[in-house]
């Protein structure tokens, strides 16, 4: 697969998953919406990785690792947010963590975090286009 096709794949897949996450919020499936929110950011970062490095992205789900591998210059607040979003991926996969995460995912919590995910997605999409 060539680089442009990879970038297109990751970017379109992120946009698709974002729409799915929005649908899950409407259905009050807050934990899964945030899980997909993580996946959205992971995929757009992988598109950026391919754009910057011209190679297939690393097989990791860790958003901070992806940011570092891309060589993005971001502040501590952004690192902290991406670290928090990393937990959305892990928390839905393991039974002991899943229940705690499910309780955390109130409507208010989810809407706040999803708003931030949306903002970061738009920011990363702009970087991808530039």
VMD Tcl script that builds the backbone (N, CA, C; Angstrom):
set m [mol new atoms 390]
animate dup $m
set s [atomselect $m all]
$s set {name element resname resid chain x y z} {
  {N N UNK 1 A 0.852 -1.184 0.000}
  {CA C UNK 1 A 0.000 0.000 0.000}
  {C C UNK 1 A 0.895 1.245 0.000}
  {N N UNK 2 A 0.567 2.208 -0.848}
  {CA C UNK 2 A 1.387 3.419 -0.874}
  {C C UNK 2 A 0.996 4.382 0.250}
  {N N UNK 3 A 1.870 5.341 0.504}
  {CA C UNK 3 A 1.676 6.255 1.634}
  {C C UNK 3 A 0.376 7.042 1.550}
  {N N UNK 4 A 0.042 7.553 0.378}
  {CA C UNK 4 A -1.182 8.355 0.247}
  {C C UNK 4 A -2.425 7.520 0.536}
  {N N UNK 5 A -2.413 6.272 0.111}
  {CA C UNK 5 A -3.546 5.381 0.405}
  {C C UNK 5 A -3.630 5.098 1.909}
  {N N UNK 6 A -2.474 4.928 2.546}
  {CA C UNK 6 A -2.469 4.707 3.994}
  {C C UNK 6 A -3.038 5.917 4.736}
  {N N UNK 7 A -2.572 7.102 4.345}
  {CA C UNK 7 A -3.052 8.330 4.989}
  {C C UNK 7 A -4.560 8.440 4.819}
  {N N UNK 8 A -5.032 8.197 3.604}
  {CA C UNK 8 A -6.467 8.265 3.313}
  {C C UNK 8 A -7.239 7.243 4.139}
  {N N UNK 9 A -6.703 6.025 4.228}
  {CA C UNK 9 A -7.349 4.982 5.019}
  {C C UNK 9 A -7.494 5.402 6.478}
  {N N UNK 10 A -6.392 5.825 7.090}
  {CA C UNK 10 A -6.425 6.187 8.517}
  {C C UNK 10 A -7.347 7.381 8.760}
  {N N UNK 11 A -7.288 8.388 7.904}
  {CA C UNK 11 A -8.107 9.591 8.090}
  {C C UNK 11 A -9.590 9.289 7.917}
  {N N UNK 12 A -9.941 8.534 6.870}
  {CA C UNK 12 A -11.353 8.187 6.648}
  {C C UNK 12 A -11.877 7.262 7.739}
  {N N UNK 13 A -11.044 6.356 8.190}
  {CA C UNK 13 A -11.443 5.449 9.259}
  {C C UNK 13 A -11.674 6.212 10.564}
  {N N UNK 14 A -10.843 7.208 10.838}
  {CA C UNK 14 A -11.037 8.048 12.033}
  {C C UNK 14 A -12.363 8.795 11.941}
  {N N UNK 15 A -12.664 9.360 10.775}
  {CA C UNK 15 A -13.915 10.100 10.592}
  {C C UNK 15 A -15.127 9.167 10.749}
  {N N UNK 16 A -15.036 7.970 10.205}
  {CA C UNK 16 A -16.115 6.985 10.338}
  {C C UNK 16 A -16.352 6.624 11.803}
  {N N UNK 17 A -15.270 6.349 12.513}
  {CA C UNK 17 A -15.383 5.966 13.921}
  {C C UNK 17 A -15.908 7.122 14.772}
  {N N UNK 18 A -15.570 8.350 14.388}
  {CA C UNK 18 A -16.085 9.515 15.112}
  {C C UNK 18 A -17.607 9.570 14.992}
  {N N UNK 19 A -18.125 9.331 13.804}
  {CA C UNK 19 A -19.579 9.312 13.609}
  {C C UNK 19 A -20.221 8.192 14.425}
  {N N UNK 20 A -19.582 7.044 14.459}
  {CA C UNK 20 A -20.095 5.923 15.251}
  {C C UNK 20 A -20.109 6.280 16.739}
  {N N UNK 21 A -19.076 6.950 17.210}
  {CA C UNK 21 A -19.011 7.361 18.621}
  {C C UNK 21 A -20.142 8.336 18.940}
  {N N UNK 22 A -20.400 9.269 18.031}
  {CA C UNK 22 A -21.511 10.205 18.239}
  {C C UNK 22 A -22.840 9.460 18.340}
  {N N UNK 23 A -23.019 8.438 17.523}
  {CA C UNK 23 A -24.246 7.631 17.578}
  {C C UNK 23 A -24.352 6.896 18.915}
  {N N UNK 24 A -23.220 6.409 19.407}
  {CA C UNK 24 A -23.230 5.717 20.700}
  {C C UNK 24 A -23.592 6.667 21.835}
  {N N UNK 25 A -23.161 7.908 21.756}
  {CA C UNK 25 A -23.532 8.887 22.781}
  {C C UNK 25 A -25.043 9.094 22.772}
  {N N UNK 26 A -25.622 9.204 21.601}
  {CA C UNK 26 A -27.082 9.365 21.496}
  {C C UNK 26 A -27.817 8.185 22.108}
  {N N UNK 27 A -27.205 7.007 22.026}
  {CA C UNK 27 A -27.802 5.790 22.590}
  {C C UNK 27 A -27.399 5.559 24.053}
  {N N UNK 28 A -26.687 6.518 24.620}
  {CA C UNK 28 A -26.244 6.475 26.020}
  {C C UNK 28 A -25.293 5.320 26.315}
  {N N UNK 29 A -24.526 4.953 25.319}
  {CA C UNK 29 A -23.478 3.935 25.469}
  {C C UNK 29 A -22.155 4.678 25.657}
  {N N UNK 30 A -22.062 5.345 26.784}
  {CA C UNK 30 A -20.982 6.296 27.008}
  {C C UNK 30 A -19.599 5.658 27.064}
  {N N UNK 31 A -19.497 4.502 27.693}
  {CA C UNK 31 A -18.188 3.856 27.779}
  {C C UNK 31 A -17.660 3.492 26.396}
  {N N UNK 32 A -18.506 2.960 25.550}
  {CA C UNK 32 A -18.084 2.578 24.208}
  {C C UNK 32 A -17.845 3.795 23.318}
  {N N UNK 33 A -18.572 4.862 23.554}
  {CA C UNK 33 A -18.321 6.101 22.802}
  {C C UNK 33 A -16.914 6.612 23.099}
  {N N UNK 34 A -16.511 6.556 24.360}
  {CA C UNK 34 A -15.167 7.015 24.715}
  {C C UNK 34 A -14.100 6.043 24.230}
  {N N UNK 35 A -14.408 4.745 24.223}
  {CA C UNK 35 A -13.489 3.772 23.647}
  {C C UNK 35 A -13.230 4.123 22.184}
  {N N UNK 36 A -14.303 4.404 21.449}
  {CA C UNK 36 A -14.138 4.793 20.045}
  {C C UNK 36 A -13.448 6.146 19.919}
  {N N UNK 37 A -13.685 7.028 20.874}
  {CA C UNK 37 A -12.989 8.316 20.871}
  {C C UNK 37 A -11.482 8.118 20.894}
  {N N UNK 38 A -11.028 7.169 21.693}
  {CA C UNK 38 A -9.606 6.832 21.710}
  {C C UNK 38 A -9.168 6.346 20.339}
  {N N UNK 39 A -9.948 5.463 19.751}
  {CA C UNK 39 A -9.605 4.899 18.451}
  {C C UNK 39 A -9.544 5.981 17.369}
  {N N UNK 40 A -10.432 6.948 17.453}
  {CA C UNK 40 A -10.437 8.069 16.509}
  {C C UNK 40 A -9.098 8.807 16.565}
  {N N UNK 41 A -8.669 9.146 17.771}
  {CA C UNK 41 A -7.404 9.865 17.919}
  {C C UNK 41 A -6.218 9.002 17.499}
  {N N UNK 42 A -6.281 7.730 17.824}
  {CA C UNK 42 A -5.212 6.821 17.409}
  {C C UNK 42 A -5.083 6.802 15.888}
  {N N UNK 43 A -6.207 6.698 15.200}
  {CA C UNK 43 A -6.169 6.600 13.739}
  {C C UNK 43 A -5.706 7.897 13.073}
  {N N UNK 44 A -6.144 9.029 13.573}
  {CA C UNK 44 A -5.700 10.291 12.952}
  {C C UNK 44 A -4.208 10.508 13.228}
  {N N UNK 45 A -3.738 10.073 14.396}
  {CA C UNK 45 A -2.299 10.150 14.673}
  {C C UNK 45 A -1.518 9.214 13.748}
  {N N UNK 46 A -2.071 8.063 13.435}
  {CA C UNK 46 A -1.395 7.148 12.518}
  {C C UNK 46 A -1.351 7.735 11.110}
  {N N UNK 47 A -2.401 8.453 10.714}
  {CA C UNK 47 A -2.368 9.150 9.423}
  {C C UNK 47 A -1.245 10.180 9.418}
  {N N UNK 48 A -1.121 10.925 10.511}
  {CA C UNK 48 A -0.044 11.917 10.621}
  {C C UNK 48 A 1.328 11.255 10.618}
  {N N UNK 49 A 1.426 10.116 11.276}
  {CA C UNK 49 A 2.693 9.392 11.301}
  {C C UNK 49 A 3.121 9.041 9.876}
  {N N UNK 50 A 2.203 8.478 9.105}
  {CA C UNK 50 A 2.520 8.097 7.732}
  {C C UNK 50 A 2.903 9.333 6.916}
  {N N UNK 51 A 2.166 10.416 7.114}
  {CA C UNK 51 A 2.474 11.651 6.389}
  {C C UNK 51 A 3.882 12.155 6.714}
  {N N UNK 52 A 4.251 12.104 7.985}
  {CA C UNK 52 A 5.548 12.620 8.418}
  {C C UNK 52 A 6.707 11.673 8.127}
  {N N UNK 53 A 6.491 10.398 8.379}
  {CA C UNK 53 A 7.598 9.426 8.323}
  {C C UNK 53 A 7.654 8.632 7.023}
  {N N UNK 54 A 6.556 8.651 6.259}
  {CA C UNK 54 A 6.481 7.927 4.988}
  {C C UNK 54 A 6.706 6.423 5.175}
  {N N UNK 55 A 6.168 5.895 6.261}
  {CA C UNK 55 A 6.236 4.462 6.527}
  {C C UNK 55 A 5.015 4.047 7.331}
  {N N UNK 56 A 4.791 2.743 7.409}
  {CA C UNK 56 A 3.639 2.228 8.144}
  {C C UNK 56 A 3.773 2.579 9.623}
  {N N UNK 57 A 2.682 2.989 10.268}
  {CA C UNK 57 A 2.768 3.395 11.674}
  {C C UNK 57 A 3.053 2.227 12.608}
  {N N UNK 58 A 3.589 2.541 13.778}
  {CA C UNK 58 A 3.857 1.475 14.756}
  {C C UNK 58 A 2.550 0.821 15.218}
  {N N UNK 59 A 2.645 -0.443 15.548}
  {CA C UNK 59 A 1.473 -1.188 16.011}
  {C C UNK 59 A 1.319 -0.977 17.510}
  {N N UNK 60 A 0.858 0.218 17.841}
  {CA C UNK 60 A 0.618 0.581 19.234}
  {C C UNK 60 A -0.715 1.301 19.335}
  {N N UNK 61 A -1.314 1.210 20.501}
  {CA C UNK 61 A -2.550 1.949 20.779}
  {C C UNK 61 A -2.263 3.156 21.668}
  {N N UNK 62 A -1.022 3.317 22.060}
  {CA C UNK 62 A -0.647 4.375 22.996}
  {C C UNK 62 A -0.509 5.713 22.257}
  {N N UNK 63 A -1.411 6.633 22.575}
  {CA C UNK 63 A -1.444 7.921 21.887}
  {C C UNK 63 A -0.189 8.751 22.147}
  {N N UNK 64 A 0.331 8.688 23.348}
  {CA C UNK 64 A 1.535 9.452 23.687}
  {C C UNK 64 A 2.733 8.921 22.907}
  {N N UNK 65 A 2.842 7.618 22.794}
  {CA C UNK 65 A 3.924 7.026 21.999}
  {C C UNK 65 A 3.817 7.508 20.556}
  {N N UNK 66 A 2.611 7.525 20.016}
  {CA C UNK 66 A 2.428 7.984 18.638}
  {C C UNK 66 A 2.842 9.442 18.478}
  {N N UNK 67 A 2.451 10.282 19.418}
  {CA C UNK 67 A 2.832 11.701 19.357}
  {C C UNK 67 A 4.358 11.838 19.359}
  {N N UNK 68 A 5.003 11.091 20.237}
  {CA C UNK 68 A 6.464 11.151 20.320}
  {C C UNK 68 A 7.119 10.605 19.056}
  {N N UNK 69 A 6.573 9.517 18.520}
  {CA C UNK 69 A 7.137 8.930 17.301}
  {C C UNK 69 A 7.001 9.883 16.113}
  {N N UNK 70 A 5.905 10.630 16.067}
  {CA C UNK 70 A 5.705 11.619 15.004}
  {C C UNK 70 A 6.679 12.779 15.172}
  {N N UNK 71 A 7.021 13.067 16.437}
  {CA C UNK 71 A 7.906 14.194 16.725}
  {C C UNK 71 A 7.147 15.487 16.915}
  {N N UNK 72 A 5.884 15.366 17.328}
  {CA C UNK 72 A 5.065 16.558 17.553}
  {C C UNK 72 A 5.525 17.287 18.802}
  {N N UNK 73 A 5.553 18.591 18.727}
  {CA C UNK 73 A 5.896 19.429 19.864}
  {C C UNK 73 A 4.596 19.859 20.534}
  {N N UNK 74 A 4.252 19.203 21.638}
  {CA C UNK 74 A 3.012 19.515 22.347}
  {C C UNK 74 A 3.313 19.825 23.807}
  {N N UNK 75 A 2.405 20.547 24.435}
  {CA C UNK 75 A 2.595 20.908 25.841}
  {C C UNK 75 A 2.135 19.785 26.771}
  {N N UNK 76 A 2.426 19.963 28.037}
  {CA C UNK 76 A 2.120 18.951 29.049}
  {C C UNK 76 A 0.618 18.683 29.160}
  {N N UNK 77 A -0.188 19.705 28.978}
  {CA C UNK 77 A -1.649 19.548 29.047}
  {C C UNK 77 A -2.143 18.571 27.978}
  {N N UNK 78 A -1.594 18.677 26.790}
  {CA C UNK 78 A -1.993 17.769 25.711}
  {C C UNK 78 A -1.516 16.360 26.014}
  {N N UNK 79 A -0.280 16.209 26.485}
  {CA C UNK 79 A 0.198 14.881 26.887}
  {C C UNK 79 A -0.721 14.270 27.946}
  {N N UNK 80 A -1.067 15.064 28.946}
  {CA C UNK 80 A -1.922 14.567 30.022}
  {C C UNK 80 A -3.279 14.113 29.497}
  {N N UNK 81 A -3.847 14.893 28.582}
  {CA C UNK 81 A -5.144 14.522 28.026}
  {C C UNK 81 A -5.033 13.208 27.251}
  {N N UNK 82 A -4.009 13.080 26.429}
  {CA C UNK 82 A -3.847 11.849 25.656}
  {C C UNK 82 A -3.570 10.652 26.569}
  {N N UNK 83 A -2.854 10.869 27.659}
  {CA C UNK 83 A -2.663 9.796 28.645}
  {C C UNK 83 A -4.003 9.360 29.225}
  {N N UNK 84 A -4.853 10.333 29.546}
  {CA C UNK 84 A -6.177 10.004 30.080}
  {C C UNK 84 A -6.988 9.229 29.050}
  {N N UNK 85 A -6.966 9.676 27.808}
  {CA C UNK 85 A -7.715 8.984 26.757}
  {C C UNK 85 A -7.176 7.572 26.538}
  {N N UNK 86 A -5.884 7.365 26.744}
  {CA C UNK 86 A -5.327 6.006 26.671}
  {C C UNK 86 A -6.076 5.060 27.598}
  {N N UNK 87 A -6.493 5.542 28.757}
  {CA C UNK 87 A -7.190 4.672 29.709}
  {C C UNK 87 A -8.560 4.253 29.178}
  {N N UNK 88 A -9.148 5.021 28.281}
  {CA C UNK 88 A -10.446 4.650 27.716}
  {C C UNK 88 A -10.322 3.374 26.892}
  {N N UNK 89 A -9.176 3.180 26.308}
  {CA C UNK 89 A -8.919 1.983 25.506}
  {C C UNK 89 A -8.730 0.766 26.403}
  {N N UNK 90 A -7.945 0.921 27.429}
  {CA C UNK 90 A -7.626 -0.192 28.326}
  {C C UNK 90 A -8.816 -0.566 29.195}
  {N N UNK 91 A -9.516 0.448 29.691}
  {CA C UNK 91 A -10.584 0.214 30.660}
  {C C UNK 91 A -11.742 -0.590 30.106}
  {N N UNK 92 A -11.956 -0.557 28.813}
  {CA C UNK 92 A -13.076 -1.304 28.254}
  {C C UNK 92 A -12.720 -2.755 27.953}
  {N N UNK 93 A -11.471 -3.114 28.109}
  {CA C UNK 93 A -11.033 -4.452 27.715}
  {C C UNK 93 A -10.889 -5.445 28.870}
  {N N UNK 94 A -10.781 -4.981 30.076}
  {CA C UNK 94 A -10.535 -5.876 31.197}
  {C C UNK 94 A -11.668 -5.761 32.213}
  {N N UNK 95 A -12.249 -6.902 32.613}
  {CA C UNK 95 A -13.452 -6.880 33.448}
  {C C UNK 95 A -13.347 -6.059 34.731}
  {N N UNK 96 A -12.225 -6.145 35.433}
  {CA C UNK 96 A -12.105 -5.409 36.689}
  {C C UNK 96 A -12.095 -3.897 36.451}
  {N N UNK 97 A -11.474 -3.473 35.371}
  {CA C UNK 97 A -11.419 -2.050 35.038}
  {C C UNK 97 A -12.705 -1.585 34.355}
  {N N UNK 98 A -13.335 -2.483 33.619}
  {CA C UNK 98 A -14.513 -2.122 32.843}
  {C C UNK 98 A -15.633 -1.598 33.741}
  {N N UNK 99 A -15.860 -2.249 34.867}
  {CA C UNK 99 A -16.939 -1.818 35.748}
  {C C UNK 99 A -16.653 -0.443 36.331}
  {N N UNK 100 A -15.416 -0.194 36.757}
  {CA C UNK 100 A -15.045 1.129 37.282}
  {C C UNK 100 A -15.208 2.197 36.205}
  {N N UNK 101 A -14.770 1.876 34.999}
  {CA C UNK 101 A -14.872 2.819 33.893}
  {C C UNK 101 A -16.339 3.090 33.549}
  {N N UNK 102 A -17.138 2.053 33.545}
  {CA C UNK 102 A -18.568 2.200 33.255}
  {C C UNK 102 A -19.215 3.183 34.244}
  {N N UNK 103 A -18.867 3.076 35.512}
  {CA C UNK 103 A -19.409 3.987 36.528}
  {C C UNK 103 A -18.919 5.418 36.331}
  {N N UNK 104 A -17.710 5.565 35.863}
  {CA C UNK 104 A -17.134 6.886 35.610}
  {C C UNK 104 A -17.819 7.595 34.432}
  {N N UNK 105 A -18.299 6.823 33.492}
  {CA C UNK 105 A -18.824 7.369 32.231}
  {C C UNK 105 A -20.260 7.874 32.366}
  {N N UNK 106 A -20.409 8.893 33.168}
  {CA C UNK 106 A -21.711 9.554 33.241}
  {C C UNK 106 A -21.908 10.369 31.965}
  {N N UNK 107 A -23.105 10.847 31.781}
  {CA C UNK 107 A -23.380 11.692 30.619}
  {C C UNK 107 A -22.482 12.927 30.637}
  {N N UNK 108 A -22.376 13.573 31.786}
  {CA C UNK 108 A -21.586 14.795 31.904}
  {C C UNK 108 A -20.106 14.539 31.615}
  {N N UNK 109 A -19.567 13.489 32.220}
  {CA C UNK 109 A -18.166 13.134 32.009}
  {C C UNK 109 A -17.907 12.853 30.528}
  {N N UNK 110 A -18.774 12.044 29.944}
  {CA C UNK 110 A -18.602 11.656 28.544}
  {C C UNK 110 A -18.697 12.853 27.616}
  {N N UNK 111 A -19.687 13.700 27.822}
  {CA C UNK 111 A -19.833 14.867 26.946}
  {C C UNK 111 A -18.628 15.789 27.051}
  {N N UNK 112 A -18.103 15.957 28.252}
  {CA C UNK 112 A -16.918 16.797 28.437}
  {C C UNK 112 A -15.712 16.197 27.720}
  {N N UNK 113 A -15.465 14.920 27.936}
  {CA C UNK 113 A -14.298 14.275 27.314}
  {C C UNK 113 A -14.466 14.193 25.802}
  {N N UNK 114 A -15.692 13.951 25.350}
  {CA C UNK 114 A -15.910 13.844 23.914}
  {C C UNK 114 A -15.750 15.200 23.228}
  {N N UNK 115 A -16.117 16.257 23.923}
  {CA C UNK 115 A -15.895 17.602 23.379}
  {C C UNK 115 A -14.395 17.824 23.170}
  {N N UNK 116 A -13.596 17.403 24.140}
  {CA C UNK 116 A -12.146 17.547 24.032}
  {C C UNK 116 A -11.571 16.653 22.930}
  {N N UNK 117 A -12.129 15.459 22.795}
  {CA C UNK 117 A -11.701 14.565 21.713}
  {C C UNK 117 A -12.005 15.213 20.367}
  {N N UNK 118 A -13.184 15.793 20.236}
  {CA C UNK 118 A -13.570 16.481 18.993}
  {C C UNK 118 A -12.591 17.613 18.675}
  {N N UNK 119 A -12.257 18.397 19.685}
  {CA C UNK 119 A -11.318 19.506 19.492}
  {C C UNK 119 A -9.948 19.003 19.047}
  {N N UNK 120 A -9.471 17.947 19.689}
  {CA C UNK 120 A -8.153 17.397 19.323}
  {C C UNK 120 A -8.202 16.787 17.929}
  {N N UNK 121 A -9.313 16.157 17.572}
  {CA C UNK 121 A -9.449 15.597 16.233}
  {C C UNK 121 A -9.370 16.703 15.191}
  {N N UNK 122 A -10.091 17.782 15.394}
  {CA C UNK 122 A -10.062 18.897 14.433}
  {C C UNK 122 A -8.657 19.482 14.318}
  {N N UNK 123 A -7.983 19.627 15.446}
  {CA C UNK 123 A -6.617 20.149 15.469}
  {C C UNK 123 A -5.675 19.233 14.679}
  {N N UNK 124 A -5.807 17.934 14.885}
  {CA C UNK 124 A -4.949 16.977 14.193}
  {C C UNK 124 A -5.290 16.896 12.706}
  {N N UNK 125 A -6.570 17.015 12.370}
  {CA C UNK 125 A -6.969 17.029 10.957}
  {C C UNK 125 A -6.371 18.223 10.236}
  {N N UNK 126 A -6.324 19.382 10.904}
  {CA C UNK 126 A -5.700 20.559 10.304}
  {C C UNK 126 A -4.217 20.316 10.051}
  {N N UNK 127 A -3.551 19.674 10.999}
  {CA C UNK 127 A -2.130 19.358 10.834}
  {C C UNK 127 A -1.931 18.403 9.659}
  {N N UNK 128 A -2.866 17.503 9.498}
  {CA C UNK 128 A -2.776 16.527 8.401}
  {C C UNK 128 A -2.902 17.227 7.055}
  {N N UNK 129 A -3.728 18.228 6.967}
  {CA C UNK 129 A -3.952 18.939 5.701}
  {C C UNK 129 A -2.841 19.918 5.356}
  {N N UNK 130 A -2.084 20.324 6.373}
  {CA C UNK 130 A -1.034 21.330 6.108}
  {C C UNK 130 A 0.269 20.723 5.626}
}
mol reanalyze $m
mol bondsrecalc $m
mol representation Tube
mol addrep $m
